[in-house]
Amino acid sequence: MSIYDISLPISPNLPVWEGDPAIELEEILSIDEGADANVSRFSAGVHVGTHVDAPHHFLNDGRTVENLSLDILTGGAFVLHLAEGVDAVDAATLTDSAIPENTSRLLIRTRNSQQWTQKSPKFIRDFVAITPDGAEWLVENKIKLIGVDYLSVAEFNNSIPTHQILLRAGIVVIEGCDLSQVPQGEYALYCLPLKLVGSDGAPARAILVGE
C-alpha cells in the first residue's frame, strides 16, 4: 500500500492567491522563555494551500463548507496526467484523455505541479486551469469531485464561469493539490476540510492511498 500526502505544507513561504491575506505562523508562548508550553498563532485566508471550495464561494447561496458531503470527499479517485504542453484543461483535452468510465472523482496533474517541487514562494498567473467548456464536460460526465494542482480551478482572469458551473452542479472542488509525486492511476482519496462554520472554503489535509 502506498500513501501519498497531496497536501501542501503551510508556511509563510507558501504562495497565496493575489490579494489574499499572507500566511502568519508565530510562536506566542515559549518554554525557553519560561512558559508552561509552546503556543503558536496562525493567520491566513481560508483558501490557503490545499483547500476545498464551498458553493458559497462563488454562488453566495449560503451553502458553506461545514455542509459539504464527506461521502464525496472520500472514495475512489483517478489521477490523470496531462502533458507539459497542455496550457488549458478544456473539453477537447478531457475527451482525448484516458479517464476510466464511471470515474466520479478526478484529480488532474499538469505542469503546475513543477511549482511545488521547486518550492517557489512566488504566485504565478499563467497556471493551467479548467476552461468553462471543460467545466461543462465534467458536469456532463457526472464528475462529483475535481482536484487541481494549483491554487484555483479556473483561469486567473476568468475565474467566475468555471467556478459557477462546477459549484452550481454540486461538484466539490479541491484546489492546491500537490500531485508532483503521484503516478497516474486509481486511488482512494481522503480529503477532510476544516469544519469552519459559515465559511466559503477551508484548508484540508488530503491523502491518496494506492495498492
C-alpha positions as CSV (number, residue, x, y, z in Angstrom):
1,M,0.0,0.0,0.0
2,S,1.3,3.5,-0.9
3,I,0.2,6.7,0.8
4,Y,0.7,10.0,-1.0
5,D,0.2,13.2,1.1
6,I,-1.1,15.6,-1.5
7,S,-1.4,18.5,0.9
8,L,0.8,21.5,0.6
9,P,3.0,22.4,3.6
10,I,1.6,25.6,5.0
11,S,4.2,28.2,6.0
12,P,4.9,31.8,5.2
13,N,6.9,30.6,2.2
14,L,3.8,29.1,0.5
15,P,2.4,31.3,-2.3
16,V,-1.1,32.6,-1.8
17,W,-3.6,34.0,-4.3
18,E,-3.0,37.6,-5.2
19,G,-4.9,39.8,-2.7
20,D,-5.4,37.1,-0.1
21,P,-4.0,37.5,3.4
22,A,-0.4,36.5,3.9
23,I,0.3,33.4,6.0
24,E,1.4,34.1,9.5
25,L,2.6,31.5,11.9
26,E,4.4,32.6,15.1
27,E,5.1,31.3,18.5
28,I,3.5,33.5,21.1
29,L,4.4,31.5,24.2
30,S,7.7,29.6,24.6
31,I,9.0,27.1,27.1
32,D,12.5,28.5,26.5
33,E,11.2,31.9,27.8
34,G,9.6,30.4,30.9
35,A,6.1,29.5,29.7
36,D,4.5,26.2,30.6
37,A,4.1,25.2,27.0
38,N,4.9,26.3,23.4
39,V,1.8,28.0,21.9
40,S,1.6,29.4,18.3
41,R,-0.8,31.7,16.5
42,F,-1.9,31.1,12.9
43,S,-3.5,33.5,10.5
44,A,-4.3,33.1,6.8
45,G,-7.2,33.2,4.3
46,V,-9.4,30.1,4.2
47,H,-8.3,29.4,0.6
48,V,-4.8,28.7,1.6
49,G,-2.6,25.8,0.4
50,T,-4.6,22.6,-0.3
51,H,-8.2,23.7,0.3
52,V,-11.8,23.0,-0.6
53,D,-14.3,25.5,-2.1
54,A,-17.8,25.6,-0.9
55,P,-20.6,26.7,-3.2
56,H,-21.0,29.9,-1.2
57,H,-17.5,31.0,-2.5
58,F,-18.9,31.9,-6.0
59,L,-22.7,31.5,-5.7
60,N,-23.4,33.5,-2.5
61,D,-26.1,31.0,-1.6
62,G,-25.4,30.1,2.0
63,R,-24.1,26.6,1.2
64,T,-20.9,26.8,3.3
65,V,-18.1,24.4,3.9
66,E,-19.3,22.6,7.0
67,N,-22.2,21.2,5.0
68,L,-20.1,19.5,2.3
69,S,-20.7,15.8,1.9
70,L,-17.9,13.6,3.3
71,D,-19.3,10.8,1.0
72,I,-17.9,12.9,-1.9
73,L,-14.7,13.9,-0.2
74,T,-13.7,10.3,0.4
75,G,-13.7,7.4,-2.0
76,G,-12.2,6.1,-5.3
77,A,-10.4,8.7,-7.4
78,F,-8.5,8.8,-10.7
79,V,-5.3,10.8,-11.0
80,L,-4.9,12.0,-14.6
81,H,-1.5,13.2,-16.0
82,L,-1.6,15.8,-18.8
83,A,1.4,16.6,-20.9
84,E,3.5,19.6,-20.1
85,G,2.5,21.2,-23.3
86,V,-1.2,21.4,-22.3
87,D,-2.0,25.0,-21.4
88,A,-5.7,24.6,-20.6
89,V,-8.0,21.8,-19.5
90,D,-10.8,22.2,-22.0
91,A,-13.4,19.8,-23.2
92,A,-11.3,18.5,-26.1
93,T,-8.4,17.7,-23.8
94,L,-10.7,15.8,-21.4
95,T,-12.4,14.0,-24.2
96,D,-9.0,12.8,-25.5
97,S,-7.7,11.8,-22.1
98,A,-7.6,8.2,-20.8
99,I,-10.2,8.8,-18.0
100,P,-11.8,5.4,-17.0
101,E,-15.5,5.1,-17.4
102,N,-17.6,5.7,-14.3
103,T,-14.9,8.0,-12.8
104,S,-16.6,10.2,-10.2
105,R,-13.6,11.8,-8.5
106,L,-10.9,13.2,-10.8
107,L,-7.6,14.8,-9.9
108,I,-5.6,16.4,-12.7
109,R,-1.8,16.8,-12.7
110,T,-0.4,19.4,-15.1
111,R,2.8,21.3,-15.5
112,N,1.6,23.3,-12.4
113,S,3.0,20.5,-10.2
114,Q,6.5,21.7,-11.0
115,Q,5.8,24.8,-8.9
116,W,5.5,22.6,-5.8
117,T,8.8,20.7,-6.5
118,Q,10.6,24.0,-7.0
119,K,9.1,25.3,-3.7
120,S,8.9,28.9,-5.1
121,P,7.1,31.4,-2.9
122,K,6.0,33.4,-5.9
123,F,2.4,33.3,-7.1
124,I,2.1,32.6,-10.9
125,R,-0.7,33.8,-13.1
126,D,-0.2,31.6,-16.1
127,F,-1.1,28.3,-14.4
128,V,-3.0,25.6,-16.2
129,A,-6.7,25.8,-15.4
130,I,-10.1,24.4,-16.4
131,T,-11.9,26.4,-19.0
132,P,-15.7,26.9,-18.9
133,D,-16.3,24.3,-21.6
134,G,-14.0,21.9,-19.6
135,A,-16.2,22.5,-16.6
136,E,-19.3,21.7,-18.6
137,W,-17.6,18.5,-19.7
138,L,-17.1,17.5,-16.1
139,V,-20.8,18.1,-15.3
140,E,-22.0,16.2,-18.4
141,N,-19.7,13.2,-17.5
142,K,-21.1,13.1,-13.9
143,I,-17.9,14.0,-12.1
144,K,-18.6,14.6,-8.4
145,L,-15.3,15.9,-7.3
146,I,-12.5,17.7,-9.2
147,G,-9.0,18.3,-7.8
148,V,-6.3,20.6,-9.4
149,D,-2.7,21.2,-8.8
150,Y,-2.6,24.9,-8.4
151,L,-4.5,27.4,-6.2
152,S,-7.5,27.8,-8.5
153,V,-9.6,25.5,-10.7
154,A,-10.2,28.5,-13.0
155,E,-8.1,30.8,-15.1
156,F,-6.6,33.8,-13.3
157,N,-8.5,36.5,-15.2
158,N,-11.7,34.5,-15.8
159,S,-12.5,32.8,-12.5
160,I,-16.2,33.2,-12.3
161,P,-17.7,30.9,-15.1
162,T,-15.7,27.8,-14.3
163,H,-16.4,28.0,-10.6
164,Q,-20.1,28.7,-11.0
165,I,-20.6,25.8,-13.5
166,L,-18.9,23.4,-11.1
167,L,-20.3,24.6,-7.9
168,R,-23.9,25.0,-9.2
169,A,-23.8,21.4,-10.3
170,G,-22.7,20.3,-6.8
171,I,-19.2,19.3,-7.8
172,V,-16.8,19.5,-4.9
173,V,-13.6,21.5,-5.8
174,I,-10.2,20.8,-4.2
175,E,-7.5,23.3,-5.1
176,G,-3.8,23.3,-4.4
177,C,-3.2,19.6,-4.6
178,D,0.5,18.5,-4.7
179,L,0.4,15.7,-7.3
180,S,4.0,16.0,-8.3
181,Q,4.9,12.6,-6.9
182,V,1.7,10.7,-7.7
183,P,1.7,8.3,-10.7
184,Q,-1.3,8.3,-13.0
185,G,-3.9,5.7,-11.8
186,E,-6.7,4.8,-9.4
187,Y,-6.5,5.6,-5.7
188,A,-8.7,6.0,-2.6
189,L,-9.0,9.7,-1.7
190,Y,-9.4,11.0,1.8
191,C,-9.9,14.8,2.0
192,L,-11.0,16.5,5.2
193,P,-11.5,20.2,5.2
194,L,-11.6,22.1,8.5
195,K,-15.2,22.4,9.8
196,L,-15.3,26.2,9.6
197,V,-18.9,27.1,10.2
198,G,-20.3,29.7,7.7
199,S,-17.1,29.7,5.6
200,D,-16.8,29.8,1.8
201,G,-13.9,27.4,2.0
202,A,-11.4,25.7,4.3
203,P,-7.9,24.3,4.3
204,A,-7.7,20.5,4.1
205,R,-5.5,17.6,4.7
206,A,-5.7,15.2,1.7
207,I,-4.1,11.9,1.0
208,L,-4.3,9.3,-1.7
209,V,-4.0,5.6,-0.9
210,G,-3.0,3.1,-3.7
211,E,-2.2,-0.5,-3.7
